[in-house]
Amino acid sequence: MFDLTPAFFAIAAPAVLFAGVSKGGFGSGAAFASASILALIIEPGAALGLMLPLLMLIDLATLRPYWQRWSWPDARVLILGGVPGVALGFALFRVADADLLRLLIGLFSLGFVAWHYGQKTGVIRPFADKLPLPIGLLAGVVAGFTSFVSHAGGPPAAFYLLSQRIDKTTYQASTVLVFWVINIAKFVPYAFLGLFTIETALANLILAPFALVGAWLGVRAHHAIPERAFFGVTYVLLSLTGAKLIWDALT
């Protein structure tokens, strides 16, 4: 239970707008932060339940601009892992150690960014080939699981997709497709767990325009930013995501 006060919307509206921009233009790496921000002012379960319909609305709004521009082989691998990951998240939702999960994802995210820049500077020798299918399936399972328990599935998906050496729009479109499917898979289990309430439904109605505006801004920003700058922003967001997760876990 929470009150739909002006103070609540003063925090929730920018958080949802940020989620729309992140998912609409820069993958889903940092969109989870919106649920984390909401969890500062309402119960974490309510924050998850409030955000899921808004994330699904953003997914729907961004499907058309990126329609069929994804890498279906890469997206399919993540989806095949992601749906079982959602089932695992549902099974372990009540007993999962959220702080340990945040810590692991945060370390994973920062480690991947360090690995990428190590390759760029020559400190680390790049892989001769793209990451193989089993790694993609594992990344999908982790993405589905972490998306279910904290809406933080972006970093594991980014780990695999960024390794496939695809262009910025293919990367973005692939994340849209993957999380459209994963978020749909989460809806019924969330309802079963009682995460949707009258309060979250009313908040969704009021916050929906912020989600749509954020998605529109994200799509515009995606096409306006050059590819090199796009991936630079993506890695910065992934770094901030990882650092925030680690901070949340340790504090």
N, C-alpha and C positions, 0 to 999 in steps of 0.2 A: 504494500500500500504506500502511496506517496501522493502529495498534493500538487495539483497543476497550477502552481503559483507563477507570478511574473519572474521571480528569482530562478525558478526551475527552467523556464523557457529562455532566460538570459544566458544560461549555460548550455542548454540542450540544443538550441537553434544553431549556434556556431559549430557545435560538435557534429551535428548532422550535415551541415553545409560542407564541413571538412571531409566527411566520409564520402559525400557525393563527388567532390573534386578529386579525391584520391582514387576512388574506384572508377570514375569517369575518364580520367586521363593518365594516371600513373600506376596502374596495377592496383592490387589490393593490399600492398605491403603495410601501409600506415593507417588504413581505414579502421582497424581494430581500436585505435586510440579513442575513437568516439565512444565506444562502449566503456572503455576505461574511465573516460572523463565523466560519463553519466554515473558510473559506479561510485564516484566520489560523493554524489548527492542523493542517490537512491540505492536500494538493495541490489547487489550484483545480479541476482537472478532476474529482477525486474528490468535491469539495464539490458540484459541479453534479450529478453522477450520484447522490449520496446524497440530495439534496434533491428531485429530480424526482418519484420515487414518493410521497414524503411530501406534496408539493404536490398531486399528483393525488388522494391520499387526502382531503386537505382540500377539494378541489374537489367530490369525490363526496359528502362529508359535508354540504356547504353547498348542494348543488343542491336538495334537498328543501325546506328552509326558504324558499328564494327562488323556487321553481318557478313559471314563467310570470309572474313579477312584473317581468321585465326589459322593456326597450324593444327589441323584436326588430329594428325598422329600424336602430337605432343599433348594436346588437350585431352584426347581420349585416354592416354596413359594415366594422367592425373585424375580423371573422372573415375576410371576403373579402380584406382586406389582410394579415391576420396569418398565414395559411397560406403564401402566397408569401414572407412575411418569414422564416418558419421555414426554408424551403428556401434562402433567401439566407444565413441564418445557418449552415446546414449546409455550404454551398459555401465560405464564407469563414472557417469556424471556426479553421482552422489558421493563417490569415494575418492575421486581424483584429487591429488594434491595440487591445487591451482598454482601455488607459489613455485613449486618445483618445476611445473610445466612452463611457467613464465620464464624461469631462469634458463631452462634448457633451450627454449625457443630463442631467447635473447642472445645466448652464447652462440647458438647456431647461426643466427642472422649476422652478428658481428664477425664471426669466423668466416662466413662466406664472403663478406665485403673485403676482409683482409686477404683472403685467398685471391679474389679478383684483382685487387690492386698489386698483390705480390706478382701475379702473372704480368700485369701491365708494366711493372718496373723491372721485370726480369729476375726478381728474387726467387720466384717459384716457376718451375718449368710447366708450361701449359699441358693439359691432356692432349694426346694425339687425336683422340676421337671425342665425340660428344658423350655425355653421361649416358650409360646404357639403360634399357627399358626397366630392369629390376630396380634401379635407383629411382626412376620416375614413379614406379608403382609405390615404392616406400615413401617418397615425397608426397604422393597423393594421399596415402593413409594418414600420414602426419598432418597434412593440410586439412583433411576431413575431420580428424579428431580435434585438432586445436581450434578449427573453425566452430565446431559444436560447443566446446567448453568455454571459448573466450572470443569468438569471431576473429581469431588471429591466425587464419590459415594462409594469409598472404606470403609470409617469408618462406615456408617450405615450398610453396608453388613457385615462387620466384627463383629459388635455388635451382630447381630443375629447368625452368623455362629459360633463364638467363644463360644457362650452360649450353643451350641448343643453338646459339649464334643466329637468332632470328632478328628481324628488324623491329623497330619500336612499335609499329602498328600491329604487326603479327603477335608480338608479345602482349600488347594491351588487349587485343581482341581475344586472345587465348585465355587470359585471366577472366575476362567478362563471361565467356562461355563456361569455364570450369566452375566459377563460383555461382553462376546462375543455377547450375545443376545441383551443386552442393547445398546451396541455401534452400532450394525446393525440398531436398531430402531432409533438411533439418526441421521443416515446419511441423509435421505431424508429431515427431517426438517432443518438440518444444510444447505443443499443445497438451500432450499427454502428461508432461511434467508440471503443467499448470503455470507456465511462464507468461502466458497471455492473460491479461486482466482487462476489466473495464477501463482502468486508468491508462494502461499502455495503449489500448485502442483509441481512446480520446486523444492522447498525446500524439499518436501516429497521424491522426487526421489533421492536427494543427501543424505538425512538423513536416508533413509530406511536401509542401511547396519548397521548403529549404533543401530537401533531398533532391528534388527535380532541378532546382536552380544550380545546386552544386554539381550534379551530373552534367548539365549543359556547360557550365564553366570548365569542368574537367575535360570534356571533349574538345572544346575550343582551344584550351591550353595545349592539349596533346598535339593538335595539328599546327599550332603556332610555334612550338619549340623545336629546334633542330634535333636530329637524332642523337648526336653526341651529348648535347645538353640534357635531352630527355633521360638517357641512361645515367647521366651524372646525378640528376635529381632523384631518379629511382634508387640509386645506391645511397644517397644521402638520407632519403626517407627510410630505407631499410636499416641504416645505421641508427637513426633516431628511434625507430621501432624497437630494435634490439636493446638499445640503452634503456629505453623506458620500461621494457619488460623486465630487464635485470633489476632496475631500481625498484619497481613494484614488488618483485620477488623478495628482495633483501630488506625492504622496509615495511 
